[in-house]
Amino acid sequence: MSKYFDLTRRSFLKSSATAGALVLGTYFMGAAPRAMAGVLAKPSESAKMANLFVSLRPDGIVEITCHRSEMGQQIRTALAQIVADEMEASWDKVVVIQGKGDPKYGDQNTDGSRSIRYNMQRLREMGASVRHLMQQAAATRWDVPFDSCSAVQHVVTHTSGKTLTYAELVDDALKITPPELDRITLKERSEWRYINTAMAHIDLKDIVTGKATFAADVLEPKALIAVVVRPPVVGGKVKSFDAKAVKAIDGVVDVVEIPAAKGAPQFQPKGGIAIIANNTWAAIKGRRALTVSWDDGKNGDYNSEAFKASLLETVSTPQKSVRAKGDAANVLANASDKLVADYYVPHLAQAPMEPPCATAMYYKDRVDVWAATQNPQADMETVGAMVGMPKEQINVHVTMLGGGFGRKSKPDFSAEAAYLSMKTGKPIRVQWTREDDIQHGFYHAVSAQHIEASLDENGGIDAYLHRTAFSPIASTFQQDATAPFSFELRLGFTDNPINTPNMKLESGEAPAKARIGWMRSVSNIFHAFAIQSFIAEAAHKAGRDQKDYLLETIGPDRIVDVTEQNAEYDNYGADKDAYPLDIGRLRKAIEKVADMSGWGRELPKGRGLGIAAHRSFLTYVATVVEVEVSDAGDLKIIKSWASIDAGTVVNTDTVKNQVQGGSIFGITAAISDGITFDKGRAQQSNFHDYRVPRMSDAPIEIDVEIIPSDAPPAGVGEPATPVYAPALCNAIFAACGKRIRQLPIGNQLKA
């Protein structure tokens, strides 16, 4: 009998299969076709490339490469839909192949809600190119004009009625030189078969039944398991350690020191001591037995309460102006009716359900890595630097991700595995625990916001001042970075939609004492919280309805160019003519969600509705939340509604799922205690003290409606998150009269 019990996800699912057979059998009726069910399928040896993303097998099966990472957002399904639609491929003859890290694909960083925006056009062209080849092959064989042939569902048909299947045409098609783009005809929107429809998640059945390959499922037979004791303070390093007790533990193979990071954190490992063992349990036991003395370095004085006070002090005084129009300072100085408020949001952790994990094998001429990574090309660079090898010699195989939210685009865990494999000569799997993830992450920045507004005789905002201060993401890459760059300020700050003749936006400095990284919706979280909460406060002060006042405050339909007001604004890297800041679309989202929620209806005592709207990642989202607050201060979220205008969407079901998931993620920002620090150390360690929503915290129903649009595709994965916390807090005020200006909500309702 084994000396330890290692219950894998797959064995658990198998052992519970009988009990869940009825549920699973019912759930998967009508799910993805069998031919598409192979998760992370490998390319067939018989397949030949038609272009970068499409390969064809002799039997007509189409292999579509997904170069983005699947972490629950169903990108493997969506990218396949785009190609298959333009190719006129039969859906049951499509297999999705997961692309490795390779610059030939272009950008592979699966974050920023840009996978569809960056790739839809070229993937349509890839699919249409193969359709063209099939039509040309048939026309050549029949000796007929190209235009007399049409392709539909894996079959080319001539006007005479003759047909040939793609399988019959594969060899001929692959001998033809692919056409230039100007010879390719893309489908009209009315001809789309798969795009803009709800299609089943191709990986869902394999995920639920345990067949999908996640990072911890990569079981190289000879691989050893490593867990790492990392410096508790960023920038700290090992002074000394005693591993005698560790090496006495049965199953422990080796103890290896990982060098401390040098310079700015970047994506380097923090350093520390790795316990390498034959199994995970032995490695964890070894870690518990290790004695380490740390040099905490310059960040050993980091204390969250002191830092909070310093941030609030910063935003209480004038800072660097980043956008201005009119004379806000003078109007505010002479205002007879003024509203002033400060807002605060703590550090947050991404906390995906699957902690980071990677397996690596070092060879003299290459390194093979299997990782739950959002950005395999970053793994190539980081691993290469860690082992002293050119990035071209690093092979990164992407597994499924059990959530990511930005954490897994920072591949310190892959670099740890590669370094340990280099030192031991063995394949190594580095397994992070939940505690590792919570205490050694790249955290969402803590922030403070100060807002002042002068109200005119009708209660409207006549002048507006907003100061923001937060530790910049740039600090992860530059040691001396203390102020946000423009790319962080454009996340809900410089693109403020308030329509007022006098506006001044200012940004303060905040040195980083922890590793700062992007998290789902990034700076939009605290900027939207402050702005949308403040507008609701102003509505109450003016004696106005929240929704009506919000519409009045953002003003009439128009296109806003914030660069005309001295603001640096890159519009999420998109052309501002193709993706303008369109207040009309934001207004429609607000009006739509108000209709969905029955805004203005009478509610029982203790209940309230709150509304918030925000543009992020080029997408417009409005949310209404209904809550109930008891006399004792207990909060219950009854239901929420969301409308989204993301331009052209690929999978309507996925969009709704993403909005629902983004809403739940937004609840975390509102109810979690956040990540706090004392003596440079994260004080939280697991879900008992870093709270993520339980079922009892979430609404029973999140109703989502997509606003139809012919606009170019925009982001979907993140835009629903920023609006949730302010809508929730606005609903709380409507229910019980308590205003929430600082997150988490915590015990503020019971005070």
KAGI-V517648 format. One record per residue. RES is the residue in one small letter. SS is DSSP state (a for helix, b for strand, c for the rest). Layout:
((RES,SS) (RES,SS))
This chain:
((m,c) (s,c) (k,c) (y,c) (f,c) (d,c) (l,c) (t,c) (r,a) (r,a) (s,a) (f,a) (l,a) (k,a) (s,a) (s,c) (a,a) (t,a) (a,a) (g,a) (a,a) (l,a) (v,a) (l,a) (g,a) (t,a) (y,a) (f,c) (m,c) (g,c) (a,c) (a,c) (p,c) (r,a) (a,a) (m,a) (a,c) (g,c) (v,c) (l,c) (a,b) (k,c) (p,c) (s,c) (e,c) (s,c) (a,c) (k,b) (m,b) (a,c) (n,c) (l,c) (f,c) (v,b) (s,b) (l,b) (r,c) (p,c) (d,c) (g,c) (i,c) (v,b) (e,b) (i,b) (t,b) (c,b) (h,c) (r,c) (s,c) (e,c) (m,c) (g,c) (q,c) (q,c) (i,a) (r,a) (t,a) (a,a) (l,a) (a,a) (q,a) (i,a) (v,a) (a,a) (d,a) (e,a) (m,a) (e,c) (a,c) (s,c) (w,a) (d,a) (k,a) (v,b) (v,b) (v,b) (i,b) (q,b) (g,c) (k,c) (g,c) (d,c) (p,a) (k,a) (y,a) (g,c) (d,c) (q,c) (n,c) (t,c) (d,c) (g,c) (s,c) (r,c) (s,a) (i,a) (r,a) (y,a) (n,a) (m,a) (q,a) (r,a) (l,a) (r,a) (e,a) (m,a) (g,a) (a,a) (s,a) (v,a) (r,a) (h,a) (l,a) (m,a) (q,a) (q,a) (a,a) (a,a) (a,a) (t,a) (r,a) (w,a) (d,c) (v,c) (p,c) (f,a) (d,a) (s,a) (c,b) (s,b) (a,b) (v,b) (q,c) (h,c) (v,b) (v,b) (t,b) (h,b) (t,c) (s,c) (g,c) (k,c) (t,b) (l,b) (t,b) (y,a) (a,a) (e,a) (l,a) (v,a) (d,a) (d,a) (a,a) (l,a) (k,c) (i,c) (t,c) (p,c) (p,c) (e,c) (l,a) (d,a) (r,a) (i,c) (t,c) (l,c) (k,c) (e,c) (r,a) (s,a) (e,a) (w,c) (r,c) (y,c) (i,c) (n,c) (t,b) (a,c) (m,c) (a,c) (h,c) (i,c) (d,c) (l,a) (k,a) (d,a) (i,a) (v,a) (t,c) (g,c) (k,c) (a,c) (t,c) (f,b) (a,a) (a,a) (d,a) (v,c) (l,c) (e,c) (p,c) (k,c) (a,c) (l,b) (i,b) (a,b) (v,b) (v,b) (v,b) (r,c) (p,c) (p,c) (v,c) (v,c) (g,c) (g,c) (k,b) (v,b) (k,b) (s,b) (f,b) (d,b) (a,c) (k,a) (a,a) (v,a) (k,a) (a,c) (i,c) (d,c) (g,c) (v,b) (v,b) (d,b) (v,b) (v,b) (e,b) (i,b) (p,c) (a,c) (a,c) (k,c) (g,c) (a,c) (p,c) (q,c) (f,c) (q,c) (p,c) (k,c) (g,c) (g,b) (i,b) (a,b) (i,b) (i,b) (a,b) (n,c) (n,c) (t,a) (w,a) (a,a) (a,a) (i,a) (k,a) (g,a) (r,a) (r,a) (a,a) (l,c) (t,b) (v,b) (s,b) (w,b) (d,b) (d,c) (g,a) (k,a) (n,a) (g,c) (d,c) (y,c) (n,c) (s,a) (e,a) (a,a) (f,a) (k,a) (a,a) (s,a) (l,a) (l,a) (e,a) (t,a) (v,a) (s,c) (t,c) (p,c) (q,c) (k,b) (s,b) (v,b) (r,b) (a,b) (k,b) (g,c) (d,c) (a,a) (a,a) (n,a) (v,a) (l,a) (a,a) (n,c) (a,c) (s,c) (d,c) (k,b) (l,b) (v,b) (a,b) (d,b) (y,b) (y,b) (v,b) (p,c) (h,b) (l,b) (a,c) (q,c) (a,c) (p,c) (m,c) (e,c) (p,c) (p,c) (c,b) (a,b) (t,b) (a,b) (m,b) (y,b) (y,c) (k,c) (d,c) (r,c) (v,b) (d,b) (v,b) (w,b) (a,b) (a,c) (t,c) (q,c) (n,c) (p,a) (q,a) (a,a) (d,a) (m,a) (e,a) (t,a) (v,a) (g,a) (a,a) (m,a) (v,a) (g,c) (m,c) (p,c) (k,a) (e,a) (q,a) (i,b) (n,b) (v,b) (h,b) (v,b) (t,c) (m,b) (l,c) (g,c) (g,c) (g,c) (f,c) (g,c) (r,a) (k,a) (s,a) (k,c) (p,c) (d,a) (f,a) (s,a) (a,a) (e,a) (a,a) (a,a) (y,a) (l,a) (s,a) (m,a) (k,a) (t,a) (g,c) (k,c) (p,c) (i,b) (r,b) (v,b) (q,b) (w,c) (t,c) (r,a) (e,a) (d,a) (d,a) (i,a) (q,a) (h,c) (g,c) (f,c) (y,b) (h,b) (a,c) (v,c) (s,b) (a,b) (q,b) (h,b) (i,b) (e,b) (a,b) (s,b) (l,b) (d,c) (e,c) (n,c) (g,c) (g,c) (i,b) (d,b) (a,b) (y,b) (l,b) (h,b) (r,b) (t,b) (a,b) (f,b) (s,c) (p,c) (i,a) (a,a) (s,a) (t,a) (f,c) (q,c) (q,c) (d,c) (a,c) (t,c) (a,b) (p,c) (f,c) (s,a) (f,a) (e,a) (l,a) (r,c) (l,c) (g,c) (f,c) (t,c) (d,c) (n,c) (p,c) (i,c) (n,c) (t,c) (p,c) (n,c) (m,b) (k,b) (l,b) (e,b) (s,b) (g,b) (e,b) (a,c) (p,c) (a,c) (k,c) (a,c) (r,c) (i,b) (g,c) (w,c) (m,c) (r,c) (s,c) (v,c) (s,c) (n,a) (i,a) (f,a) (h,a) (a,a) (f,a) (a,a) (i,a) (q,a) (s,a) (f,a) (i,a) (a,a) (e,a) (a,a) (a,a) (h,a) (k,a) (a,c) (g,c) (r,c) (d,c) (q,a) (k,a) (d,a) (y,a) (l,a) (l,a) (e,a) (t,a) (i,a) (g,c) (p,c) (d,c) (r,c) (i,b) (v,b) (d,c) (v,a) (t,a) (e,a) (q,a) (n,c) (a,c) (e,c) (y,c) (d,c) (n,a) (y,a) (g,a) (a,c) (d,c) (k,c) (d,c) (a,c) (y,c) (p,c) (l,b) (d,b) (i,a) (g,a) (r,a) (l,a) (r,a) (k,a) (a,a) (i,a) (e,a) (k,a) (v,a) (a,a) (d,a) (m,a) (s,a) (g,c) (w,c) (g,c) (r,c) (e,c) (l,c) (p,c) (k,c) (g,c) (r,b) (g,b) (l,b) (g,b) (i,b) (a,b) (a,b) (h,b) (r,b) (s,b) (f,c) (l,c) (t,b) (y,b) (v,b) (a,b) (t,b) (v,b) (v,b) (e,b) (v,b) (e,b) (v,b) (s,c) (d,c) (a,c) (g,c) (d,c) (l,b) (k,b) (i,b) (i,b) (k,b) (s,b) (w,b) (a,b) (s,b) (i,b) (d,b) (a,c) (g,c) (t,c) (v,c) (v,c) (n,b) (t,a) (d,a) (t,a) (v,a) (k,a) (n,a) (q,a) (v,a) (q,a) (g,a) (g,a) (s,a) (i,a) (f,a) (g,a) (i,a) (t,a) (a,a) (a,a) (i,a) (s,c) (d,c) (g,c) (i,b) (t,c) (f,b) (d,b) (k,c) (g,c) (r,b) (a,b) (q,c) (q,c) (s,c) (n,c) (f,c) (h,c) (d,c) (y,c) (r,c) (v,c) (p,c) (r,c) (m,a) (s,a) (d,a) (a,c) (p,c) (i,c) (e,b) (i,b) (d,b) (v,b) (e,b) (i,b) (i,c) (p,c) (s,c) (d,c) (a,c) (p,c) (p,c) (a,c) (g,c) (v,c) (g,c) (e,c) (p,a) (a,a) (t,a) (p,a) (v,a) (y,a) (a,a) (p,a) (a,a) (l,a) (c,a) (n,a) (a,a) (i,a) (f,a) (a,a) (a,a) (c,a) (g,c) (k,c) (r,c) (i,c) (r,c) (q,b) (l,c) (p,c) (i,c) (g,c) (n,c) (q,c) (l,c) (k,c) (a,c))
